[in-house]
Amino acid sequence: MELSSTFCRMHETVQSDRAANAILQNVRLVAEKVAKAWGAVALAAEQREARRERTRVIADMAALRNEPVPSEEDRLLSENPDRGCENP
């Protein structure tokens, strides 16, 4: 299961707050390490999400490029020639 960057950042914040408010030194040290680990996982999740978004945009652009453009004759036969045809 892949964790979202939002989920990871939320846990990073919780652990950072726990470290800041801890009375015991060992609790503070562990919470700081855990917050740092959540930050690293969040960074990886952000990179993964950005890569997926780039891939989606590239796929959308490729789909638009491969979409057939109606010819001028087809557009003239449409009820709304200024808008073009739906699917001929």
Secondary structure, 3 states (H helix, E strand, C coil): CCCCHHHHHHHHHHHHHHHHHCCCHHHHHHHHHHHHHHHHHHHHHHHHHHHHHHHHHHHHHHHHHHCCCCCHHHHHHCCCCCCCCCCC
